[in-house]
Amino acid sequence: MDERSRRFGPGMAVALAIALAALVLPPSGAAPAHAENNGVGLAPALGWSSWSSVRKSPTAAKIEAQADAMKASGLAAAGFQYVNVDDFWYQCPGSQGPNVDADGRWVTDTAKFPAAGGSDGIKVVADHVHADGLQFGLYVTPGVSSQAVAKNSAILGTPYHVQDIATTTAEKNYNCKGMVGIDYTKPGAQEFVNSWADEFASWGVDYVKIDGVGTSDVADVQAWSKALQQTGRPIHLELSNNLAVGSAATWKQYSNGWRTGGDIECYSSCTTAGTLTDWTHVQSRFGQVATWQPYGGPGAFNDYDSLEIGNGSATGLTDAEQQSQMSLWALAASPLILGTDLTALNTTELGYLKNARVLAVDQDGIDASRIVNSGNQQVYSKTEKDGSVVIGLFNYSGTGSTTVSVALSAAGITGGATATDLWSGASLGTISGTYSVTLGAGAVKLIRAVPAGGAVRVEAEAAGNTIAGAARVATCSACSGGHKVGYIGNGAANSVTINGVTEPSAGNHTLTFTYLLNGSRTFYISVNGGPDIVENLTGTSFSTPVNASVTVALAAGSNTITFHNDTAYAPDLDVVTIS
């Protein structure tokens, strides 16, 4: 269990300034997924959650100490903003559900979070967190407590009661139990969730995590999204855990982020007893990052769970493995929500967390594609809006060294590129052809490569692009990155726009695009909204990629290239290369 996501707050470091400059739209046929329609979560969350290191015993003193440490350590200045209380903040008398107030909402455990000055204990802590210049998050699960059903609690501001809306279907509450479903077709159901959201807003909550969410809980997610929006307070909505990738479009429409798998914590199965996690649990995310790549983007991000960095051997990861975890999460544009004890950070690992070069990779909001998946060799890459390419080479093995190699062409680089090691900041000089590095167990080499007169290669489904209308991402085993964009055309709104193609000066360039179709179709290609270039194309299969090239005139600075067909369906689009 954990939390994620962030709103831009004060004191942002250079890394976030870079990220803000690079904000782009998400890759989906749906509208950008701002669950509260207020710009929350435009970049991946940076913060801390109580679950990993505090777990079942959060108290006001512990949470306030973590907030103070986030500020004092410089993490807040580096961009970390959220301080989130996970489970066990509310009264739980047994297995019959959380205790509730007169309106059926959970009651704060005053032994852990004492009230003060007439304020609820949670508000007292939220005020402390805000005084540190940070944001505050809180935890909830779907449904309504059985205690509220037994008491037939009133629904605030309505003539209805909980028994009017409750079902007998059990809802997940992992520790207290006793939650049952809500029938959202019944009057009073939305108003009940609204009243709960209003209470959270009055306490100063900036982030809500709904845990125990599955495909059967879509109505709860919709209700909470609507409820948080109607409070008028910008509140980030995060979903947990192990959500179904087949419902990614739904999670994206109604929330700012979602957990892609189970917990990163290893609990009783830890390789070393008493640690937070181990390398095996980090390894489980490599495949998830590849699978979920098409679905994250500004406003709604894939969440790979807590970042366990900062407490040395107590984390269960070596220094190399901690760098690898942060590198993989950053390449995937995942929320970076720390689970470690911020009051006991060691200097070396604190330096990892404050590395502006690596944070900028995360904050660009672009999901990397896996371009090498061969035994212990794992390589991911993504192209930034400025044309630079970030490449992460990983040794998947936790026991021995290996040499990891990648053809730079697979990352969209033809010719040479000037490379920088993002962890050390050291120049790697000019690289070309195949780049190789020998890595120790669980280690990573994270580099930024700036093509020198070579081609810029952009996946059609990349997070930096605008996939509009009915156009949508589809799997394609023969395609670059394993995906393509289909349903382009048959209306002006159904298009793909390659954004942020940056050139130092105006001039003509060769645009090579890879498409798929069975028969004959036409692409209309518009640069910067200008006149269309008409390309009549043929193909033999929607599973067989074909290349075509045209000459385009690009302006100095940033350019957009739109593929569309206003009257008929166009081919599917795989990848675009600009020389």
LORO-202563 format. One record per residue (C-alpha): y, x negated, z negated. Coordinates in steps of 0.1 Angstrom, whole numbers, plus 5000, padded with zeros to 4 digits. Layout:
BEGIN
YXZ/...
***
This chain:
BEGIN
500050005000/503449875008/506749955023/508949865052/512149895072/515749835069/519249945076/521949695084/523749605052/526349355041/525848975041/523748945073/522948595083/523248435118/519748555126/520748915124/523948855144/521648725171/519449025168/522349275170/523549115202/520049165216/519349525206/517549725234/515950055239/512350125231/509550145257/508550505259/508950825278/510250985246/513750945234/514550655210/512850735177/515650745152/513850995128/517151085111/519251045142/521650805124/520750455137/518550365108/515950105116/517549965147/515949635139/512749565119/512949615082/513649315060/512949365023/510449374994/507949614980/506449644946/502849704956/501449364961/502649174931/503649454906/501149714918/500349974891/502949884866/506449914881/509249934855/513049944858/513249594844/510849454869/512449614899/515949514888/514749154883/513349154919/516649284933/518549024913/516248754926/516648874962/520348824959/520248494939/517648324961/519748374993/517248615008/519848895008/522348675027/519548595052/519148965059/516549095034/517949425022/515349675009/513949684974/511149944974/509250104946/505750194957/503250414938/503150474900/506850564895/506050924886/504151094857/500451124864/498551304836/495151294852/493451394884/495251734888/498251594905/501651454895/503651634868/506451844884/509851984875/510852344876/511152324914/507752164920/508851804926/507351494910/508851394877/509951034870/507850844844/510550784818/508450534799/508750304830/512150424843/514250544813/517050784820/520550664811/523950824810/522551154821/521050994852/517351004862/515650674856/515050614893/518750664900/519550414873/517450154891/518850254926/522350204912/521449854900/519949774934/523049904952/525249694929/523449384942/524449494977/520949604986/519149914996/516550114976/513250264987/510850514971/507250634976/505750984982/502551134996/502151455018/501851805004/502551954970/501151874936/498352114922/500452114890/503252294910/500652544924/499252614889/502852674876/503852854907/507052654907/510152804923/511352664956/514952574950/517552794967/514953044980/513153354967/509853184974/507352994952/504852714957/501952954958/503653114989/503352785009/500352594993/496952565009/493652464993/493252165016/493351834996/495951585006/495651205000/497251064969/495350744963/495850704926/497051024909/495051264932/495651634930/497951694960/497251994983/498552085017/501552295027/501452565053/504652495073/504452835091/505253005058/508853075048/510052835021/507852545032/510652345049/513052435021/510652284995/510651955013/514351975018/514952014981/512751704974/514651505000/517951624986/516951504952/515951154966/519351144983/521151224951/519350934934/520550694961/517350654980/517750475013/514150445024/511150685020/507550575025/505050855030/501550715022/498150865030/499350995064/496851075091/496851275123/496351595103/499651535086/501951565116/503551875102/504451685070/505951405089/508051645110/509151825078/510151505060/511951375091/513951705093/514551705055/515851355053/518151425083/519651735066/520651535035/523351365054/522351035039/520950765062/517350735050/514650535067/511250705071/508150495071/504550615075/501450465059/498650375065/496150295092/497650545116/495950635149/497250455180/496450755201/499250945183/501750655186/504250875206/504251125177/504850855150/507650725172/509351055176/509551145139/509650815120/511150465119/507850285115/504150315109/501350105094/498850005121/496049925098/494749915062/496249705034/496849335038/495949285002/492349174996/491949314960/488449234947/487249084980/489748794979/488348454991/490048314959/489948544929/493348674918/495348614949/497248864969/495548825003/493548575023/493348445059/490648695069/493048985062/495748815083/493248755111/492649135113/496249175126/495848955158/494049235176/496349505162/499449325175/497849325210/496849685209/500049835195/502349615217/503649895240/504750125212/507249945190/511049905197/514449965182/514450265158/510650275155/508449975148/504849885145/504249785108/501549515101/501949535063/503349315036/504448955042/502648745015/504848435015/506648254987/504348214957/502247914968/498547934961/498948264944/499448434978/495948324989/497348155020/497947795028/501447685039/500247675075/498748025072/501948165057/503848025087/501348185109/501648525093/505348525095/505248395131/502748665142/504848945125/508048805140/506548795175/505449155170/508849265158/507249395126/509049485095/509049185071/508549335037/507649085011/504949154986/505348834966/507148784933/510748704942/511348564907/508848294912/509548164948/508847804956/511447604975/509347525006/508247885012/511648025004/512747805033/510247965055/511648315047/515248205053/514548035086/517148195108/515448085141/512248265131/514048565117/515848605150/512548635168/511648925146/515049095147/515249105185/513149415183/510849305212/507049325209/505149025222/502149045245/498948855239/498448625269/495548405256/492548545237/489848285238/487848215207/490148045182/492948015208/495448295204/498748295223/501548565223/504848555242/507948765248/510948725270/514348765253/517248945270/518848605277/515848495297/514448255271/510748295263/509348285228/505648165226/503448155196/500247945198/497848005169/494647845157/492648155146/490147945127/490647915090/488347615087/488947355115/491347215140/491547325176/493547255207/495447565219/496647575256/498647815276/499647825312/503447875311/503148095341/501348355320/504448365298/506648425329/507848065333/507547895367/508847535369/510047355338/511647475306/513547325277/511647395245/512547395208/510147415178/511447715159/510047615126/511447265125/514347315149/513246995167/513646955205/510346945224/512046825256/510946975290/507647145293/505947265325/502547365338/500147405309/501447355273/498847235247/498947155211/496347065185/496647275154/495047255120/493247545104/495247865105/498247685119/500847795145/503247635170/506247875176/508547765204/511447895223/511447785260/514547815282/513447815319/515247555340/515747715374/512447885371/511548245374/512048505346/509048735342/509249075325/506449315318/507449665329/506349805295/508349545276/510449665247/513649535263/513349795292/514250155295/511350375303/512950715309/511851075315/508251135322/507450775330/505150625304/503050325295/499350335303/496450085298/495349875328/492749615323/493649435356/497349435348/499449155332/499549215295/496849495298/499449775305/501549925333/504050205336/503050515355/504550855364/507650695379/509550915403/509251275413/512651325398/515651095392/515151095354/511650935356/512450575360/511950215347/514949995342/514549625336/517449535312/519249215303/518448995334/521048735327/522348495353/525048215349/526648295382/526448565410/524048515438/520948625457/517548605441/513948685450/512648985431/508848995431/507249315416/503649395410/502649755416/499549975419/498850275440/496250445462/497850535496/501550515505/504550565483/508150445481/510150255454/513850285454/515349975437/518849975424/520649665409/523349745384/523450105396/524350005431/522850115465/519150155466/516849905483/514050115499/510549965498/507750165515/504550035500/500750085504/497750015482/494050085478/493750165440/495650245409/493549975393/494349695417/497749515414/499649425446/502749205449/505849275470/509149085472/512749175481/516048985479/518549125454/522149025446/522648965409/525948945392/527048675367/526048775332/523649065323/522049275351/519849585352/517249665379/516050025381/512850135399/512850505408/512150775434/514251095431/512051315453/508351195452/506150985430/506550615432/503850345426/502950235391/504749925380/503049625363/505449325361/508649195376/509548835383/513148715393/513348365407/
***
